[in-house]
Amino acid sequence: MTEIDQGTFEVVRARLDEQGKGLATSAQQLNARRLELFGGVSVRLLASARVRTEHNCIPRDIVNVGDRLLLGYQVFMGLKSQVSVADVFTELRDDGTNVVNLDPEHAPRLLAEAGFVKDFSEVFQYYKDARLLHLRRTDRLMLAAFQTGSRISDMRVLRWGLTGRGADEAPRYIDNRGERDYVFPVSHDFAWTRTTREQHIQGAHPHINIGDEIFVECVGGDFTIKIEDNTSTGSGIFAEPVDDPTQGLDDAEIHYAVLPSCILLKVRPYREAAWRHVVYNRATHEAVRIDAIGLSCQQLPEGHGLVFPGGYYLSTGTHKIFPIDAAGMEFKRAFRAPNGEDVAYVFYRRDSGTYIILQYNLITREVATPVTCSSYCRLPDGRLVVLRAEPEPTRVHALQIWQTPFLDEDVAAATAPPASSELAKLGNRELVRAVSDLMHLTRLVAAQKPNRQIYEELLKAVGKVVDTYPWLAGAEGFGLRAALDALRGTAERVIDEFEKVVALTAQAAAKVTAAEKSCDELVRRTALGDKSKIEGFVAPLTEVRAARGHAETLKSVRYVDAARLAKLDARLAKLADELARGAVELLLKPEALAAWQAEIAATEANAAALTAVAEAKPVLERIDRAAEGLDQLVGIVNALEFSEAAARTAVLERIGETYASLNRARAVLAGRKNELGAKEAAADFAVQDRLLSQALANALALCDSPAKCDEFAAKLMIQVEELEGRFADFEQYATELANRRVDVTERIAAKRQALVDERNRRADGWLRAAERILQSAAGRAVGFAKIDELNAWFGSDPLITKVRAIIADLRGLGDQVKADDLEGRLKAVREDGMRAVRDKGELFDGGSALKLGRHRFSVNSAPLDLVMIPRPTPDGVRMHFHLTGTDYARAVADPGFAATRPFWELPVEGETPTVYRGEYLAWQILQAAEHGAEGMSIAALRTAGDGLAAMVQEAATRRVDQGYERGVHDADAALILRALLHLADTCGLLRHPASARALAVISWARCPDRAQADRLRRQAQSLALVRSRFGDGDALAVVAADCR
């Protein structure tokens, strides 16, 4: 796979592998430096020796005391009435390199004490079948166990105390009551827990929940372990048959032990005598049966795994059972090398007296080839004396002396190098643990079957190493800290990508499974199909070809199981070959294709009876399938061997005739289909065109925003494109659809532009209103004395609330720029106000005086306005320009302005010294009613009654700039207006000035055209009648114009 073809997981995984190799190299460099500092002791054979005993015997045990070794054995004395110490024990000497005999004619000096000789003699005197069972030493005791009966438990134990150290060590006999000291450690350093009914989970396939990690059951005929709490299926990761398939969930006896790296199971199905022991790995989710852990089992240091008689199981899932007889073995002891690198586990079988020694290395995480022997003796300098007894009694016994790293602590301390470097100061054991953990990381990286738990354990282990060994970041750390940091980052990436890989692998497996099921179904249908007709071969061959094509496609799916696909393709190829041979056998018969030819002829004859395109489509599809079948037949005939060439020719001629008939039928059907299609298209296009027009009108009505316009434009364009695709075979509709496309685009665009313009106008209006409010708010914000007052004003003032509403409205319109600008300006107003309040508090004294040290200056904070006021001068009262808050005043020099002097003292527009403000308001209302302005008329005033006051009040409200006070001037105006209306109704023409009446009489009398005068009189009389009935109108102005 090239880098381009690789996925993200493969790239990250390759990077992780490279970093793992680099980490392994650095860890090996660290280990080499450790060996350079502290040295290393490898296991090697130093010498072989042969020792002699006085009688033919079978050696039982050997122990060391100082520089002497004591060999105990079992001997058959024959007719000898008494057994002496020399008949059971022989003393040997360690000369530093080998083991040699002392004088065999005398009793060993180690056992010369009278108390021991007496007790020894009593054992063999009182117990006829007494024999040495076990010679053993502890830290400060030496024990000799003699079997006195037929059972192993029938024994007498003699004991010695050990005094001195090294070569001066000597035994001192104590008594013959050492049974309480003759004990072995527990066979399992963990406790078994039996399952209870509270852990049972019922269902179609019930099981027992163990720690929410695994689910165990012995029902349904097998012992099953599942990793999913799914009672709908009985399958799991581990299964073994049981003797009684009818047992229930609670019939089997199940014990478990949850350990850091694995879960141990001890199961005895119903009506079975033997226990089954299974180890489930919590990281790899794999289970393996290892019955040897039932004998004895110990956990390896630091959670590395398990060791048991004859084998081991590591936390990575690696396990091995050596081909040795471990039956009856029990754990005796474990001893650890001072360097912390090696641990030895000793298992012992009491009846035969055999030993198995398993040596585990923490760095390589491997168990060396086990040592099986009849006895062993570990000397203080690490030498191991191994005795392998012959099956028959003999006088000469072979010994092997091995060098091992299992020195005594005091010997190792005496030979330890000086702490000359930082690594030396840490100590050998610390370095061993570090190298072991680092090498474990490299093994996790190189895991052959990775899963999420392994990667998570890798990440956790990296964190543990970084936290436990901070000195790796030092100068003598060989760059391990940087390598660990890089490895942690890559592991995190791998975990993120691994979930995708798991999902893709599951998807690929599901696709292969579906393809296999389809293949099974195809084989079943083919076997049951009718083989008397050629269709019975052609249709299955077509399906087989499609299935093989699908299998070929699956090969490109990532993480697919290539082996399963290869098997599937082989099955399909075999099925295709069988069908092909069967088809050729049938084609050799002349009537093989007769049914096809008859069907094709009938199809051609019935073509004229078709009434719709939909009826022609299935017929054409059948024709096409028949053509494909003929193609397959041609390929089959050409690929297979015929006994006679004439037979091949005859078959191909019959296929050719069938081809000709099929082509004629296809041409007739295609012509009929085109004819029917043209008729159906015309009606369909008319309907679709009307629907498009209605959809366009509906869209224009619903478009209330530019976004809606874009949305409907896209929908309508899709509709047009669908019509273009539907009627692509009919050129006469192409131009109409193109015009429709242009029409839709232009009308939607015009609507959108109108909405955009309206939105911009609205936004501009809001912006101008907000600017006016902010301009006013800026002046007011700087006038507060306290920040709380300013904040209260900003939080409750209606104008500020209005600005915020405008900002929200602008955002609703999508004009973010204007909204952000207004929001910034509002914030600036608030900040300016807060700055002004703080300045007042720091610079002003009481708010009216500025403090500068001990000086005080008055401050005028009123805004500067330019006004015009009259002021007395030597020339009389003149109008002056005045700047408020100052003493600046300057007379207006414009001569024309003096003509406006009568108006200088007027307080408001509608009041003079001679005209009251209420009178002016009544006159304004009467004038408006006479001219029909402001929605008023004389008739309405006359009929208002009590509502006249409300009408006057409303008119005053419209004239705010004229200074009318509510309840004063409007009330006076209502009274005056009521009197005026009464005068207008009663005084007639006297309501007009006398001069106007006189001029009217003169003008009327001098009118030269009497006909016109009569016409005007009649119009005026008619107008007066109309006004009395219907009120004022525009006709009065027309008559007045004629009079002029």
RAFENDA-V168583 format. One record per pair of residues at least 12 apart in sequence whose C-alpha atoms are under 10 Angstrom apart, sorted by the first residue. I is the first residue (numbers start at 1). J is the second residue. Records with the same first field share a line. If there is no record, write none. Layout:
I=J, J
This chain:
5=558
6=558
7=497, 501, 558
8=493, 494, 497, 498, 500, 501
9=493, 494, 495, 496, 497, 498, 499, 500, 501
10=494, 497, 498, 501
11=494
12=490, 491, 492, 493, 494, 495, 497, 498
13=445, 446, 490, 491, 493, 494, 495, 497, 498
15=486, 487, 490, 491, 494
16=442, 445, 446, 486, 487, 488, 489, 490, 491, 493, 494
17=442, 445, 446, 447, 487, 490
18=445, 487
19=442, 445, 483, 484, 486, 487, 490
20=438, 439, 441, 442, 443, 444, 445, 446, 483, 484, 487
21=442, 443, 445, 446
22=442, 480, 483, 487
23=438, 439, 441, 442, 478, 479, 480, 481, 482, 483, 484, 487
24=435, 438, 439, 440, 441, 442, 443, 480
25=439, 442, 478, 480
26=435, 438, 439, 477, 478, 479, 480, 483
27=434, 435, 436, 437, 438, 439, 442, 477, 478, 479, 480
28=435, 438, 439, 478
29=435, 477, 478
30=423, 431, 432, 434, 435, 472, 476, 477, 478, 480
31=363, 431, 432, 434, 435, 436
33=423, 424, 431, 476
34=423, 424, 427, 428, 429, 431, 432, 435
35=428, 431, 432
37=416, 417, 418, 419, 420, 421, 423, 424, 427, 428
38=339, 415, 416, 417, 418, 419, 424, 427, 428
39=339, 416, 417, 428
40=339, 341, 404, 405
41=337, 339, 382, 403, 404, 405, 406, 407
42=402, 403, 404, 405
43=368, 382, 383, 384, 402, 403, 404, 405, 406
44=383, 401, 402, 403, 404
45=383, 384, 400, 401, 402, 403, 404
46=97, 98, 383, 384, 400, 401, 402, 403, 404
47=97, 98, 99, 385, 399, 400, 401, 402, 403
48=98, 99, 385, 386, 398, 399, 400, 401, 402
49=98, 99, 100, 385, 387, 397, 398, 399, 400, 401
50=98, 99, 100, 101, 387, 395, 396, 397, 398, 399, 400
51=71, 90, 92, 99, 100, 101, 102, 395, 396, 397, 398, 399
52=90, 92, 100, 101, 102, 104, 394, 395, 396, 397, 398
53=71, 73, 86, 87, 88, 89, 90, 91, 101, 104, 105, 394, 395, 396, 397
54=75, 86, 87, 88, 89, 90, 104, 105, 394, 395, 396
55=73, 74, 75, 76, 77, 86, 87, 88, 393, 394, 395, 396
56=73, 74, 75, 76, 77, 87, 392, 393, 394, 395, 396, 397
57=72, 73, 74, 75, 76, 77, 87, 88, 389, 390, 391, 392, 393, 394, 395, 396, 397
58=72, 73, 74, 75, 76, 374, 388, 389, 390, 391, 392, 393, 394, 395, 396, 397
59=71, 72, 73, 74, 75, 88, 89, 132, 353, 374, 375, 387, 388, 389, 390, 391, 393, 394, 395, 397
60=72, 73, 74, 75, 88, 89, 132, 133, 134, 135, 352, 353, 354, 374, 375, 376, 387, 388, 389
61=73, 74, 89, 132, 133, 134, 135, 136, 144, 353, 354, 373, 374, 375, 376, 377, 386, 387, 389
62=89, 90, 91, 92, 134, 135, 136, 137, 374, 375, 376, 377, 378, 385, 386, 387
63=91, 92, 135, 136, 137, 142, 143, 375, 376, 377, 378, 379, 385
64=91, 92, 93, 94, 136, 137, 142, 169, 170, 376, 377, 378, 379, 380, 385
65=93, 110, 137, 142, 162, 163, 164, 165, 166, 167, 168, 169, 170, 171, 379
66=93, 94, 162, 163, 164, 165, 166, 167, 168, 169, 170, 171, 379, 380
67=92, 93, 94, 95, 96, 99, 166, 167, 168, 169, 170, 379, 380
68=91, 92, 93, 94, 95, 99, 100, 101, 102, 108, 109, 110, 167, 169, 170
69=90, 91, 92, 93, 94, 99, 100, 101, 108, 110, 377, 379, 385
70=89, 90, 91, 92, 93, 108, 110, 111, 135, 377
71=88, 89, 90, 91, 92, 135, 375, 377, 387
72=85, 86, 87, 88, 89, 90, 91, 132, 133, 134, 135, 144, 375
73=87, 88, 89, 90, 131, 132, 133, 134, 135, 389, 393
74=87, 88, 89, 130, 131, 132, 133, 393
75=87, 88, 131, 132, 393, 394
76=131, 393
81=124, 125
82=121, 124, 125
83=120, 121, 122, 123, 124, 125
84=107, 117, 120, 121, 124
85=106, 107, 108, 111, 112, 116, 117, 120, 121
86=104, 105, 106, 107, 108, 111
87=104, 107
88=107, 131, 132
89=104, 107, 108, 110, 111, 132
90=102, 103, 104, 105, 106, 107, 108, 109, 110, 111
91=103, 104, 106, 107, 108, 109, 110, 111
92=104, 108
94=167, 379
96=381, 383
97=383, 401
98=385, 399, 400, 401
99=385, 399, 400, 401
100=399
110=170, 171, 172, 173
111=160, 170, 171, 172, 173
112=172, 173
113=171, 172, 173
114=173
115=172, 173, 174, 175, 176
116=158, 159, 160, 172, 173, 174, 175, 176
117=173
119=156, 158, 175, 176
120=144, 146, 156, 157, 158, 176
123=146, 147, 148, 155, 156, 157, 158, 176
124=146, 148
126=148
127=146, 147, 148, 149
128=148, 149
129=146, 147, 148, 149, 150
130=146, 147, 148, 149, 150, 154, 155, 156
131=145, 146, 147, 148, 149, 155
132=144, 145, 146, 147, 148, 155, 156, 157
133=145, 146, 147, 148, 152, 155, 156, 157, 350, 351, 352, 353
134=146, 147, 157, 182, 350, 351, 353, 375
135=157, 158, 159, 353, 375
136=159, 182, 377
137=159, 160, 161, 162, 182, 377
138=161, 162, 181, 182
139=161, 162
140=160, 161, 162, 163, 164, 171
141=159, 160, 161, 162, 163, 171, 172, 173, 174, 178, 181
142=158, 159, 160, 161, 162, 171, 172, 173, 174, 178, 181, 182
143=157, 158, 159, 160, 161, 173, 176, 178, 179, 181, 182
144=156, 157, 158, 159, 160, 176, 178, 179, 182
145=157, 158, 159, 176, 178, 179, 182
146=158
147=351
151=351
152=350, 351
155=179
156=176, 177, 178, 179, 182
157=175, 176, 177, 178, 179, 180, 181, 182
158=173, 174, 175, 176, 177, 178, 179, 181, 182
159=171, 172, 173, 174, 175, 176, 177, 178, 179, 181, 182
160=172, 173, 174, 175, 176, 178
161=173, 174, 175
166=379, 380, 381, 410, 411
167=380
183=332
184=330, 331, 332, 333, 348
185=330, 331, 332, 333, 334
186=296, 297, 298, 330, 331, 332, 333
187=293, 294, 295, 296, 297, 298, 308, 329, 330, 331, 332, 333, 347
188=293, 294, 295, 296, 297, 298, 299, 308, 330, 331
189=296, 297, 298, 299
190=257, 258, 259, 297, 298, 299
191=255, 256, 257, 258
192=254, 255, 256, 257, 258, 264, 265, 266
193=254, 255, 256, 257, 258, 265, 266
194=253, 254, 255, 256, 257, 265, 266, 267
195=208, 209, 210, 250, 253, 254, 255, 256
196=208, 209, 250, 253, 254, 255
197=209, 249, 250
199=211, 212, 215
200=215, 216, 217, 249, 250
201=215, 229, 230, 231, 249
202=231, 249
203=230, 231, 232, 233
204=230, 231, 232, 233, 234
205=217, 219, 220, 230, 231, 232, 233, 234, 235, 249
206=218, 219, 220, 229, 230, 231, 232, 233, 234, 248, 249
207=219, 224, 225, 226, 229, 230, 231, 234, 249, 250
208=225, 226, 229, 249, 250, 254
209=226, 227, 228, 229
210=227, 255, 256, 257, 258, 263, 265
211=256, 257, 258, 263
212=227, 228, 229
213=226, 227, 228, 229, 263, 280, 282, 285
214=226, 227, 228, 229, 236, 237, 263, 280, 282, 285
215=227, 228, 229, 230, 231, 236
216=236, 238, 239, 249, 254, 265, 267
217=234, 239, 248, 249, 250, 251, 252, 254, 267, 269
218=239, 240, 241, 242, 244, 245, 246, 247, 248, 249, 250, 251, 252, 253, 254, 267, 268, 269, 270
219=234, 241, 242, 244, 245, 246, 247, 248, 249, 250, 251, 252, 269, 270
220=234, 241, 242, 244, 245, 246, 247, 248, 249
221=239, 240, 241, 242, 243, 244, 245, 246, 247
222=234, 235, 238, 239, 240, 241, 242, 243, 244, 245, 247, 269
223=236, 238, 239, 240, 241, 242, 243, 245, 252, 267, 268, 269, 276
224=236, 237, 238, 239, 240, 241, 242
225=237, 238, 239, 240, 278, 280, 286, 287
226=238, 239, 285, 287
227=282, 285, 286
237=280, 285, 286, 287, 288
238=278, 280, 286, 287, 288, 289
239=287
240=289
241=269
242=268, 269, 270, 271, 272
243=269, 270, 271, 272
244=269, 270, 271, 272
245=269, 270
246=270
247=269, 270, 271
248=269, 270
249=269, 270
250=269, 270
251=268, 269, 270, 271
252=267, 268, 269, 270, 271, 272
253=266, 267, 268, 269, 270, 275
254=266, 267, 268, 269, 275, 276, 277
255=267, 268, 277
256=277, 278, 279
257=279
258=280, 282
259=281, 282, 299, 303, 305, 306
260=281, 282, 299, 302, 303, 304, 305, 315
261=280, 281, 282, 283, 284, 303, 304, 305, 306, 314, 315, 316, 317
262=279, 280, 281, 282, 283, 284, 285, 286, 287, 303, 305, 306, 313, 314, 315, 316, 317
263=278, 279, 280, 281, 282, 287
264=277, 278, 279, 280, 281, 287, 289, 290, 293
265=277, 278, 279, 280, 287, 289, 290, 293, 294
266=278, 279, 291, 293, 294
274=291
275=291, 294
276=289, 290, 291, 292, 293, 294
277=289, 290, 291, 292, 293, 294
278=290, 291, 292, 293, 294
279=291, 293, 306, 313, 317
280=317
281=305, 313, 314, 315, 316, 317, 318
282=315, 316, 317, 453, 454
283=315, 316, 317, 450, 451, 452, 453, 454, 455, 456, 457
284=315, 316, 317, 447, 449, 450, 451, 452, 453, 454
285=317, 451, 453, 454
286=317
287=317
288=313, 317, 319
290=308, 311, 312, 313, 319, 320, 321
291=308
292=307, 308, 309, 310, 311, 312, 321, 326, 327, 328, 329
293=306, 307, 308, 309, 310, 311, 312, 313
294=308, 309, 330
295=308, 309, 326, 327, 328, 329, 330, 331
296=308, 309, 328, 329, 330, 331, 332, 347
297=309, 311, 312, 330, 331, 347
298=312, 331, 334, 345
299=312, 313, 314
300=312, 313, 314, 315, 343, 345, 360, 362, 365
301=343, 360, 362
302=362, 433, 437
303=315
304=316, 362, 365, 440
305=317, 318, 319, 365
306=319
307=319, 320, 345, 358, 359, 360, 367
308=321, 326, 329, 330, 331, 345, 346, 347, 358
309=321, 322, 324, 325, 326, 327, 328, 329, 330, 331, 345, 346, 347, 348, 355, 356, 357, 358, 370
310=322, 323, 324, 325, 326, 327, 329, 347, 356, 357, 358, 369, 370, 371, 372
311=323, 324, 326, 358, 367, 369, 370
312=358, 360, 366, 367
313=366, 367
314=365, 366, 367
315=365
316=440, 443, 444, 447, 454
318=366
319=366, 367
320=367
322=369, 370
323=370
324=356, 370, 372
325=356, 372
326=347, 348, 349, 354, 355, 356, 372
327=349
328=347, 348, 349, 350, 351, 352
329=346, 347, 348, 349, 350, 351, 352, 353, 354, 355, 356
330=346, 347, 348, 349, 350, 355, 356
331=345, 346, 347, 348, 349, 355, 356
332=345, 346, 347, 348, 349, 355, 356
333=345, 346, 347, 348, 357
334=346, 347, 357, 358, 359
335=359, 406, 407, 408
336=359, 360, 405, 406, 407, 408, 409
337=382, 404, 405, 406, 407, 408, 409, 412, 429
338=405, 406, 407, 408, 409, 410, 411, 412, 413, 428, 429
339=405, 406, 407, 409, 412, 427, 428, 429, 430, 431, 432, 433
340=361, 362, 363, 405, 406, 427, 428, 429, 430, 431, 432, 433
341=360, 361, 362, 363, 364, 365, 405, 406, 428, 429, 430, 431, 432, 433, 435, 436
342=359, 360, 361, 362, 363, 364, 365, 366, 367, 404, 405, 406, 432
343=358, 359, 360, 361, 362, 367, 405, 406
344=357, 358, 359, 360, 361, 367, 368, 370, 406
345=357, 358, 359, 360, 370
346=358, 359, 370, 371, 372
347=372
348=372, 373, 374, 375
349=374
352=374
353=373, 374, 375
354=372, 373, 374, 375, 376, 388, 389
355=370, 371, 372, 373, 374, 375, 376, 388
356=370, 371, 372, 373, 374, 375, 376
357=369, 370, 371, 372, 373, 376
358=370, 371, 372
359=371
361=432, 436
362=432, 433, 435, 436, 437, 439, 440
363=432, 433, 434, 435, 436, 437, 438, 439, 440
364=435, 436, 439, 440, 443
365=436, 437, 439, 440, 443
371=386
372=386, 387, 388
373=386, 387, 388, 389
374=386, 387, 388, 389, 390
375=387, 388, 389, 399
376=388, 399, 400, 401
377=401
378=401, 402, 403, 404, 406, 407, 408
379=401, 403, 404, 406, 407, 408
380=406, 407, 408, 409, 410, 411, 412
381=403, 404, 405, 406, 407, 408, 409, 410, 411, 412
382=402, 403, 404, 405, 406, 407, 408, 411, 412
383=400, 401, 402, 403, 404, 405, 406, 407
384=400, 401, 402, 403, 404, 405, 406, 407
385=399, 400, 401, 402, 403
386=398, 399, 400, 401, 402
387=399, 400, 401
388=400
416=428
421=476
422=471, 474, 475, 476
423=471, 472, 474, 476, 477
426=471
430=468, 469
431=469
433=465, 468, 469
434=465, 466, 468, 469, 472
435=465
437=461, 462, 464, 465
438=461, 462, 465, 480, 484
440=458, 461, 462
441=457, 458, 459, 461, 462, 465, 484, 487
442=458
443=458
444=457, 458, 459, 461
445=458, 487, 491
450=498
451=495, 498, 499, 502
452=494, 495, 496, 498, 499, 502
453=495
454=495
455=491, 492, 494, 495, 498
456=491, 492, 494, 495
458=487, 488, 491, 492
459=484, 487, 488, 489, 490, 491, 492, 495
460=488
461=488
462=481, 484, 485, 487, 488, 491
463=484, 485, 488
465=481, 484
466=480, 481, 484, 485
469=481
472=484
501=558, 559
502=559
503=559
504=557, 558, 559, 560
505=557, 558, 559, 560, 561
506=559, 560
507=557, 558, 559, 560
508=554, 555, 557, 558, 559, 560, 561
509=557, 559, 560, 561, 564
510=560
511=551, 554, 557, 560
512=550, 551, 554, 555, 560, 561, 562, 564, 565, 568
513=564, 565
515=547, 548, 550, 551, 554, 565, 568
516=547, 551, 564, 565, 567, 568, 569, 571
518=547
519=543, 544, 547, 548, 568, 569, 571, 572, 575
520=568, 571, 572
522=540, 543, 544, 547, 572, 575
523=540, 544, 571, 572, 575
525=540
526=539, 540, 541, 575, 579
531=579, 582, 583, 586
532=583, 586, 592
533=583, 586, 587, 591, 592, 593, 594, 595, 596
534=582, 583, 584, 586, 587, 591, 592, 593, 594, 595, 596, 629, 633
535=583, 592, 593, 595, 596, 626, 629
536=579, 582, 583
537=576, 578, 579, 580, 581, 582, 583, 584, 586, 629, 633
538=579, 580, 583, 625, 626, 628, 629, 630, 631, 632, 633
539=625, 626, 628, 629
540=575, 576, 579, 580
541=572, 575, 576, 577, 578, 579, 580, 583, 629, 632, 633
542=576, 625, 628, 629, 632
543=572, 576
544=569, 572, 573, 575, 576, 579
545=572, 573, 576, 632
547=568, 569, 572
548=565, 568, 569, 570, 571, 572, 573, 576
549=569
550=569
551=565, 566, 568, 569, 572
552=565, 566, 569
577=636, 640
579=636
580=632, 633, 635, 636, 637, 639, 640
581=636, 637, 640, 641
583=633, 636, 637
584=633, 636, 637, 640, 641, 642, 648, 651
587=633, 637, 647, 648, 650, 651, 652, 654, 655
588=647, 648, 650, 651
589=647, 650, 651
590=650, 651, 654
591=654
592=651, 654, 655
593=630, 651, 654, 655, 657, 658
594=654, 658
596=626, 658, 661, 662
597=654, 655, 657, 658, 659, 660, 661, 662
598=658, 661
599=623, 661, 662
600=622, 623, 626, 658, 659, 661, 662, 663, 664, 665, 666
601=661, 662, 664, 665
602=665
603=619, 620, 622, 623, 662, 665, 666, 668, 669
604=619, 661, 662, 663, 664, 665, 666, 667, 668, 669
605=665, 668, 669
606=665, 668, 669
607=619, 665, 666, 668, 669, 670, 671, 672, 673
608=668, 669, 671, 672, 673
609=672
610=669, 672, 673, 676
611=672, 673, 676
612=672, 673, 675, 676, 677, 679, 680
613=670, 672, 673, 674, 675, 676, 677, 678, 679, 680
614=673, 676, 677
615=673
616=669, 670, 672, 673, 674, 676
617=669, 670, 673
619=665, 666, 669
620=665, 666, 667, 669, 670, 673
621=666
623=662, 663, 665, 666, 669
624=662, 663, 666
626=658, 659, 662
627=658, 659, 662, 663
630=655, 656, 658, 659
631=655, 659
633=651, 652, 655
634=651, 652, 655, 656
637=649, 651, 652
638=652
674=729
677=729, 730
678=727, 729, 730
681=726, 727, 729, 730, 733
682=727, 730, 732, 733
684=726, 727
685=723, 726, 727, 733, 737
688=719, 720, 723
689=720, 723, 736, 737, 740
691=719
692=716, 719, 720, 723, 740, 744
693=716, 740, 743, 744
695=712, 715, 716, 719
696=712, 713, 715, 716, 743, 744, 747, 748
697=744, 747, 748
698=712
699=711, 712, 713, 715, 716, 748
700=712, 713, 744, 747, 748, 750, 751, 752
701=751
703=748, 751, 752, 755
704=751, 752, 755
705=751, 752, 753, 754, 755, 756, 758, 759, 813
706=748, 749, 751, 752, 753, 754, 755, 756, 759, 813
707=752
708=752
709=748, 749, 750, 751, 752, 753, 755
710=748, 749, 752
712=744, 748
713=744, 745, 747, 748, 749, 752
714=745
716=741, 744, 745, 748
717=740, 741, 744, 745
719=741
720=737, 738, 740, 741, 744
721=737, 738, 741
723=737
724=736, 737, 738
756=813
759=810, 813, 814, 815
760=810, 813, 815
762=809, 810, 813
763=806, 807, 809, 810, 811, 813, 814, 815, 818, 819
764=810, 818
766=802, 803, 805, 806, 807, 809, 810, 818
767=803, 806, 807, 810, 818, 819, 821, 822
769=802, 803, 806
770=799, 800, 802, 803, 804, 805, 806, 807, 822, 826
771=803, 822, 825, 826
773=799, 800, 802, 803, 826
774=799, 800, 803, 822, 825, 826, 828, 829
775=825, 826, 829
776=799
777=794, 797, 799, 800, 826, 829, 830, 833
778=825, 826, 828, 829, 830, 832, 833
779=829, 832, 833, 863
780=793, 829, 833
781=793, 794, 829, 830, 831, 832, 833, 834, 835, 836, 837
782=829, 830, 831, 832, 833, 834, 835, 836, 837, 839, 840
783=833, 836, 837, 840, 861, 862
784=833, 834, 836, 837, 840
785=833, 834, 836, 837, 838, 839, 840, 841, 846, 847
786=833, 834, 836, 837, 838, 840, 841
787=833, 834, 835, 836, 837, 838
788=834
789=837
790=830, 833, 834, 837
791=830, 833, 834
794=826, 829, 830
800=826
803=819, 822, 823, 826
804=819, 822, 823, 826
806=819, 822, 823
807=819, 820, 821, 822, 823
808=823
810=822
844=856, 857, 858, 859
845=857, 858
847=859, 861
848=860, 861
860=885, 886
861=885
862=884, 885
863=883, 884, 885
864=883, 884, 885, 886
865=882, 883, 884, 885, 886
866=881, 882, 883, 884, 885, 888, 889
867=880, 881, 882, 883, 884, 889
868=880, 881, 882, 883, 889, 890, 891, 892, 904
869=881, 882, 889, 890, 891, 904, 905
870=882, 891, 892, 901, 904, 905
871=889, 890, 891
873=891
877=901
878=890, 891, 892, 893, 898, 901, 904
879=891, 892, 893, 897, 898, 901, 904
880=892, 893
907=962, 963
908=961, 962, 963, 964
909=961, 962, 963
910=924, 961, 962, 963, 964
911=962, 963
916=969, 972, 973
917=962, 963, 964, 965, 968, 969, 970, 972, 973
918=956, 964, 965, 968, 969, 970, 971, 972, 973, 974, 975, 976, 977
919=969, 970, 972, 973, 974, 975, 976, 977
920=969, 973, 976
921=952, 955, 956, 959, 962, 964, 969, 970, 972, 973, 974, 976, 977
922=952, 955, 956, 969, 970, 972, 973, 974, 975, 976, 977, 978, 980
923=973, 976, 977, 980
924=955, 956, 973, 977
925=937, 938, 941, 951, 952, 955, 956, 973, 974, 977
926=938, 941, 977, 980, 981
929=941, 1032
930=1032, 1033
931=1032, 1033, 1034, 1036, 1037
932=1031, 1032, 1033, 1034
934=955, 958
936=951, 955, 1032
937=1031, 1032, 1033
938=981, 984, 1027, 1031, 1032
939=1027, 1028, 1029, 1030, 1031, 1032
940=1031
941=977, 978, 981
942=978, 981, 982, 985
945=978
946=974
947=974
948=971, 974, 975, 977, 978
949=967, 970, 971, 972, 973, 974, 975, 977, 978
950=970, 971, 974
951=970, 974
952=969, 970, 971, 972, 973, 974, 975, 977
953=965, 966, 967, 969, 970, 971, 973, 974
954=970
955=970
956=969, 970, 973
957=970
1003=1043
1004=1043
1012=1042, 1043
1013=1043
1016=1039, 1040, 1042, 1043
1017=1039
1019=1035, 1036, 1039
1020=1035, 1036, 1039, 1040
1023=1035, 1036, 1039
1024=1036
